[in-house]
Amino acid sequence: MSQEGILDIRAPSRSQSEGIDDDMDRLRLENERLLDENRLLQSQLKCGVWEPMNYKVPSQYWQAHGFNRTYGSAMEDFQDRTNNLVSRLRRDELGHDDDIIVYFGRDGVALRPNAAAYDDLLLPLWQELARGMVHWSATHPDKSLPDVVLDSIELHPRASRIINRGMEKAKATCLHLMNIQVPCTYADFFPEQLKDNEHLTRLGLFDMPLTAGDLRCLDGLISSRAVEGDSPNIGRLDELVLAQSIVGCNEEEINTLLGLARRVSNLSLVNNSIPPRAFHRIANFLATNPDGLLGLIIFDDRLAAGLIKMIARSLRTNTNLRHLHLKGRGATKEGREALLRSVFDIQSLDSCHASNHSCNVFEGKMFGGILPENNSSDVTKVNRATKIFTMLVLSSKEGLFDFSKFDRVPCELYPNLIDLAGSCAQDTSGLTDIYAELTGKRRGPRHVMWDSLGNKRQLNCYYEMFRYEDKMDLNLHGDGDLFFHQGETLY
């Protein structure tokens, strides 16, 4: 048989094979769809056939127990909102950014007491909420349970246990407690929140006055979570928020607070009654470059200029902190300038090199507006290179660079210097703003030019160095430490 005849015979077979492959792909996709539907039905069957619970403890019941009519009506609203939340969890009606918020209160109305009272008759409501969270988690296996927020509620141990078991089964990762009232101490209350749910990584305590014993308990629980895990970070809290919860700080409480800072990745201290000496200790603590603390937020009106300066100085020796957010009415121009110089000291290339290149510092409109973007890159070398070249460009009076600042760079490192220019951040506007502010100048054409270069910075460096080669004072003996650490690579 001729070669052409063989090809004619094989051609239909190849097309048939391609058609079979297409059919197999369609069948595979259909099979995956049916498996997903089956998993959903299995989880729904496991939870049982669900119908909305219209059961509600009426207003008259609360009035009969000594509460006024307004409070009784607010309790009905609280139950209606919670029932509606359960329905949304069951019917998959939570929005993309919705949290699981259970709260008591009425806008513009001061209720007494200001929290939903506990009663055994409310236990079915808490059980429905727990089941709703478990159901949502079972039907969304690839997603984390939305943040759980409990606001202005009296939590009896029985109700607390129901909620915690639901959160544990639903693998909840975030819990915010606001104005939670308990019949015991918080030291007795916290273990249920932290010991059982190993998936919990973010905890917020708002308007919950903590005693020294409560803080010690919290510190011990967080510490035990980290120790009991298979790795150092398995039980570590990613975030701990203490807002309006620290009512006083004696020496023991300050030590406990610093202990907490060692055991969480991000610590937020918001509107607490923290005395200045505690901030002094926090600044000294930051200066020791603690290992695990990556972020710190302090919003406090006691945060005065002197304290801000201390915190700014501590950044000089801290290379682990990645985010620092400060806000307080006591800030001044001097405090703001200290923060700016801690991340970008423009007095000389030496001082610039000694600045902090790893922590992005935010300032909450304390003085003169929000702090410009500073250490915006996650790579320390990129931040350092961007600052150095921003100084070289903006301090120059003619040409692109101020070549008088190159006296410490040996000539054999100039090619590396050009490579370093290529690693500058694309957006330099924040550093340009800081340089202009610290020099007392307004933005001009040179500032705009530098910010607009983008990925053409390296090419401009080549051009400028060749253009001014005869004018450059070549240093044959410099060590180049300003730009490169020993053994450091550019990328």
C-alpha positions in Angstrom: 0.0 0.0 0.0 1.3 3.5 -0.9 2.3 6.0 1.8 -0.6 8.2 0.8 -3.0 5.4 1.4 -1.6 4.8 4.9 -2.0 8.5 5.7 -5.6 8.4 4.4 -6.5 5.5 6.6 -4.8 7.0 9.7 -6.3 10.5 9.4 -9.8 9.5 10.5 -8.3 7.6 13.5 -6.5 10.7 14.7 -9.6 12.9 14.5 -11.6 10.2 16.3 -8.9 10.2 19.0 -9.1 14.0 19.4 -12.9 13.7 19.7 -12.6 11.1 22.4 -10.3 13.3 24.3 -12.8 16.2 24.1 -15.5 13.9 25.3 -13.4 12.7 28.2 -12.7 16.3 29.3 -16.4 17.1 29.2 -17.2 14.0 31.3 -14.4 14.8 33.8 -15.8 18.3 34.3 -19.4 16.9 34.7 -18.2 14.4 37.2 -16.5 17.1 39.3 -19.7 19.1 39.2 -21.8 16.2 40.4 -19.2 15.4 43.1 -19.5 19.0 44.4 -23.3 18.8 44.4 -23.1 15.5 46.3 -20.7 17.0 48.9 -23.2 19.9 49.4 -26.1 17.5 49.8 -24.2 15.3 52.2 -23.4 18.3 54.4 -27.0 19.5 54.3 -28.2 16.1 55.3 -25.7 16.0 58.1 -27.1 19.2 59.4 -30.6 18.0 58.9 -33.5 19.7 57.1 -33.4 23.3 58.3 -36.3 25.6 58.7 -36.1 29.2 60.0 -36.6 29.4 63.8 -39.3 31.9 64.5 -39.0 31.3 68.2 -38.4 34.5 70.2 -38.5 35.4 73.9 -41.0 38.3 73.8 -40.5 41.8 75.3 -43.0 41.1 78.1 -40.8 38.4 79.5 -37.9 40.8 79.9 -40.2 43.4 81.5 -41.5 40.8 83.9 -37.9 40.3 85.0 -37.3 43.9 85.9 -36.2 45.4 82.6 -38.0 48.4 81.1 -40.0 48.4 77.9 -37.3 49.9 75.7 -34.8 47.3 76.8 -37.4 44.5 76.2 -38.0 45.8 72.7 -34.2 46.0 72.1 -34.0 42.3 73.2 -36.6 41.4 70.5 -34.6 43.3 67.9 -31.4 41.5 69.0 -33.1 38.1 68.5 -34.5 39.1 65.1 -31.1 40.2 63.9 -29.5 37.0 65.1 -32.2 34.8 63.5 -31.7 36.7 60.3 -28.0 36.2 60.5 -28.5 32.4 61.0 -30.8 32.4 58.0 -28.1 34.1 55.8 -25.5 31.6 57.0 -27.8 28.7 56.0 -28.9 30.1 52.7 -25.4 31.3 51.7 -26.5 34.9 51.6 -23.5 36.5 53.3 -21.8 39.1 51.1 -18.2 38.8 50.1 -16.9 41.1 52.8 -19.6 40.4 55.4 -18.6 39.4 58.9 -20.7 37.3 61.4 -21.8 40.1 63.7 -24.0 39.5 66.7 -24.7 42.7 68.6 -27.1 44.2 71.0 -28.1 47.9 71.0 -30.2 50.6 69.4 -28.8 53.6 67.6 -29.0 56.8 69.6 -30.6 55.0 72.6 -28.7 54.5 75.9 -29.8 51.1 77.2 -29.5 50.0 80.8 -27.9 47.5 81.1 -25.9 48.0 77.9 -25.6 44.3 77.0 -28.0 41.6 76.1 -28.9 39.8 79.3 -28.3 36.0 79.6 -31.2 33.7 80.0 -31.5 29.9 79.5 -34.4 30.6 77.2 -31.8 32.1 74.7 -29.8 28.9 74.5 -31.7 27.7 71.4 -30.7 30.9 69.7 -27.0 30.3 70.4 -27.3 26.7 69.3 -28.8 27.8 66.0 -26.0 30.3 65.5 -23.3 27.6 66.2 -25.0 25.2 63.7 -25.3 28.0 61.2 -21.5 28.6 61.3 -20.8 24.9 61.0 -23.1 24.6 58.1 -21.5 27.6 56.3 -18.1 26.1 56.8 -19.1 22.7 55.6 -20.6 24.1 52.4 -17.5 26.3 51.8 -14.6 23.9 52.4 -12.2 26.1 50.5 -12.9 29.3 52.4 -12.3 30.6 56.0 -15.2 31.3 58.2 -15.9 35.1 58.1 -14.7 37.1 61.2 -16.9 36.5 64.2 -17.9 39.6 66.2 -19.8 39.4 69.5 -20.8 42.9 70.7 -22.5 43.9 74.0 -23.6 40.5 75.2 -23.6 38.8 78.6 -22.0 35.4 78.0 -22.8 32.8 80.5 -20.5 29.8 80.4 -23.2 27.6 78.9 -23.8 30.0 76.0 -20.0 30.6 75.6 -19.4 26.8 75.3 -22.0 26.5 72.6 -20.6 29.3 70.5 -17.0 28.1 71.0 -17.8 24.6 69.9 -19.5 25.9 66.8 -16.4 28.1 66.1 -14.1 25.2 66.7 -16.0 22.9 64.3 -16.3 25.7 61.7 -12.5 26.3 62.1 -13.0 30.0 62.8 -9.8 32.1 62.5 -10.9 35.5 63.9 -12.9 36.5 67.0 -13.6 40.0 68.1 -15.2 40.5 71.6 -16.7 43.9 72.4 -18.2 44.9 75.7 -18.6 41.2 76.7 -19.9 40.7 80.2 -19.3 37.5 82.1 -20.6 36.3 85.5 -17.0 35.2 86.3 -13.6 36.8 85.8 -12.1 37.1 82.3 -9.3 34.9 83.5 -12.0 32.1 83.8 -13.6 33.1 80.5 -10.6 33.3 78.2 -9.5 29.6 78.3 -12.6 28.5 76.4 -11.9 31.0 73.7 -8.2 30.1 73.2 -7.5 26.5 74.3 -10.0 24.6 72.2 -9.9 26.4 68.9 -6.4 25.8 67.4 -7.4 27.5 64.2 -7.9 30.9 65.9 -5.2 33.3 64.8 -6.7 36.7 65.4 -8.3 37.9 68.7 -9.6 41.4 69.5 -10.8 42.6 72.9 -12.7 45.9 72.9 -14.0 47.7 75.9 -13.3 44.8 78.2 -11.3 46.1 81.3 -8.6 43.6 82.1 -7.0 43.2 85.5 -3.4 42.2 86.0 -4.7 38.6 86.6 -6.6 38.7 83.3 -3.5 39.8 81.4 -1.4 37.1 83.0 -4.0 34.5 82.0 -4.1 35.8 78.4 -0.3 35.7 78.2 -0.1 32.2 79.6 -2.8 30.9 77.2 -1.1 32.4 74.2 2.2 31.1 75.3 0.9 27.6 75.9 -0.6 27.6 72.4 2.8 28.3 70.9 4.5 25.6 73.0 2.0 22.9 72.3 2.1 23.3 68.5 4.3 21.1 66.2 6.3 24.1 65.1 7.1 27.5 66.8 4.4 29.3 64.8 1.6 26.8 64.8 -0.3 28.2 67.8 1.0 31.7 67.5 -1.5 34.5 67.2 -1.1 36.6 64.1 -3.0 39.5 65.6 -4.0 40.6 69.1 -6.1 43.8 69.6 -6.5 45.4 73.0 -8.8 48.4 72.7 -10.1 50.3 75.8 -9.1 47.2 77.8 -6.0 48.2 79.8 -7.2 50.3 82.7 -3.8 50.8 84.4 -0.3 49.6 84.1 1.8 48.9 87.1 5.2 47.3 86.7 3.8 43.7 86.6 1.2 44.6 84.0 3.8 46.3 81.8 6.0 43.2 81.9 2.9 41.1 81.0 2.1 43.4 78.1 5.7 43.1 76.8 5.4 39.3 77.2 2.3 39.4 75.0 4.2 41.4 72.4 6.8 38.6 72.2 4.1 36.0 71.5 2.0 37.7 68.8 3.0 38.8 65.3 0.9 42.0 65.3 -0.1 43.9 68.5 -2.6 46.8 68.5 -3.0 49.0 71.6 -5.9 51.4 71.0 -7.3 54.0 73.4 -6.1 52.3 76.5 -5.1 54.0 79.8 -1.4 53.4 79.4 0.9 55.7 81.4 4.0 57.3 79.7 6.4 54.9 81.6 4.8 52.0 79.8 5.5 53.6 76.4 9.1 54.1 77.5 9.4 50.4 78.2 7.7 49.6 74.8 10.3 51.9 73.0 13.2 50.1 74.8 11.6 46.8 73.9 11.5 47.7 70.2 15.2 48.7 70.4 16.1 45.1 71.4 14.8 44.0 68.0 12.4 41.3 69.3 12.1 38.3 67.0 8.4 37.7 66.2 6.8 41.1 66.5 6.1 42.2 62.9 3.5 45.0 63.4 2.6 47.4 66.2 -0.3 49.9 66.3 -0.5 52.5 69.1 -3.4 54.9 69.1 -3.3 56.9 72.4 -3.7 60.6 73.3 -0.8 60.1 75.8 1.5 59.6 72.9 3.5 62.8 73.2 6.4 64.1 71.1 9.1 62.9 73.5 7.7 59.3 73.4 7.4 59.4 69.7 11.1 60.4 69.5 12.0 57.5 71.7 10.1 55.1 69.5 11.7 56.6 66.4 15.2 56.1 67.9 14.3 52.5 68.6 13.7 51.9 64.9 17.4 52.4 64.2 18.3 49.1 65.8 15.1 47.2 64.8 15.1 45.1 61.6 12.2 42.8 62.3 9.3 45.2 62.7 7.5 45.6 59.3 4.6 48.0 60.2 4.3 50.7 62.8 1.2 52.9 63.1 1.1 55.7 65.6 -1.7 58.2 66.4 -2.2 60.6 69.2 -3.1 64.2 70.0 0.2 64.9 71.8 2.3 64.7 68.6 4.2 67.8 67.4 6.3 68.8 64.4 9.4 67.5 66.3 7.8 64.1 66.8 6.8 63.9 63.1 10.3 64.9 62.0 11.9 62.2 64.3 9.7 59.6 62.6 10.7 60.8 59.1 14.4 60.8 60.0 14.1 57.3 61.5 13.2 55.9 58.1 15.0 58.4 55.8 17.7 60.5 57.4 19.0 62.8 54.7 21.8 64.5 56.6 24.4 62.4 54.8 24.7 59.1 53.0 26.1 57.6 56.2 23.0 58.6 58.2 20.7 57.5 55.3 22.4 54.1 55.4 21.8 53.9 59.2 18.1 54.6 58.8 15.5 51.9 59.2 14.8 50.2 55.8 12.4 47.5 56.8 9.6 49.1 58.8 6.8 51.0 57.0 5.8 53.8 59.4 2.3 55.2 59.3 1.2 58.3 61.2 -2.5 58.8 61.8 -2.9 62.6 61.0 -1.0 63.6 64.1 0.8 66.7 62.8 0.9 67.9 59.3 -1.1 65.1 57.8 -0.4 61.4 57.1 3.2 60.3 56.8 4.2 59.7 53.2 4.9 56.2 52.0 8.4 55.2 53.2 9.6 51.6 53.4 7.0 50.4 50.9 8.9 47.3 49.6 9.2 44.0 51.4 12.8 43.9 50.3 15.2 45.9 52.6 17.8 46.3 49.8 15.2 47.9 47.5 14.2 50.4 50.2 17.8 51.3 50.9 18.8 51.7 47.2 15.7 53.8 46.5 16.6 56.2 49.4 20.2 56.5 48.4 19.5 57.3 44.8 16.7 59.7 45.8 19.3 61.6 47.9 21.9 61.5 45.1 19.4 62.9 42.6 17.5 65.5 44.7 20.7 66.9 46.3 22.3 67.6 42.9 22.3 71.1 41.5 23.3 70.1 38.0 23.2 66.8 36.2 21.3 63.8 37.4 23.5 62.9 40.4 25.4 64.8 43.1 28.7 63.1 42.3 30.4 64.8 45.3 28.7 62.1 47.5 30.5 59.3 45.6 33.8 59.7 47.5 33.4 56.6 49.6 32.5 54.4 46.6 35.5 52.6 45.0 35.5 52.9 41.2 35.4 49.1 40.7 32.0 49.1 42.4 30.4 51.6 39.9 29.0 48.8 37.8 27.3 47.4 40.9 26.1 50.8 41.7 24.4 51.0 38.3 22.8 47.6 38.9 21.6 48.9 42.3 19.9 51.8 40.6 17.9 49.2 38.6 16.6 47.7 41.8 15.0 51.0 42.9 11.2 50.9 43.6 9.0 52.0 40.8 7.2 54.5 42.9 9.5 57.0 44.6 6.9 59.7 45.3 6.7 59.0 49.1 10.4 59.3 49.6 10.5 62.4 47.4 7.9 64.0 49.6 9.9 63.2 52.7 13.1 64.6 51.2 11.3 67.8 50.2 9.7 68.1 53.7 12.9 67.6 55.6 14.8 70.1 53.4 12.0 72.6 53.7 11.4 72.8 50.0 8.4 72.5 47.7 8.2 70.0 44.9 10.0 71.2 41.8 10.8 69.9 38.3 13.7 67.8 39.6 11.3 66.0 42.1 8.8 65.3 39.3 11.5 64.1 36.9 12.9 61.6 39.4 9.4 60.2 40.2 8.6 59.9 36.5 11.7 57.9 35.5 10.2 54.5 36.6 12.0 51.6 35.0 14.3 54.0 33.0 16.4 54.8 36.1 19.2 52.4 35.3 19.5 53.6 31.7 19.8 57.2 33.0 22.5 56.1 35.5 24.6 54.7 32.6 24.1 57.8 30.6 25.0 60.1 33.5 28.1 58.2 34.6 29.6 58.1 31.1 28.7 61.8 30.5 30.4 62.9 33.7 33.2 60.3 33.8 36.0 62.9 33.4 34.6 65.0 36.3 34.1 62.2 38.8 36.7 62.0 41.6 37.4 58.3 41.4 38.1 56.6 44.7 40.5 53.7 44.4 40.5 52.7 48.1 36.9 53.1 49.4 35.1 50.1 51.0 31.7 50.6 49.5 30.0 49.8 52.8 27.4 52.5 52.2 25.8 50.5 49.4 26.7 46.9 50.0 27.0 44.7 53.2 29.7 42.0 53.2 28.5 39.0 51.3 25.3 40.8 50.2 23.8 40.3 46.7 21.8 42.8 44.8 18.7 40.7 44.4 
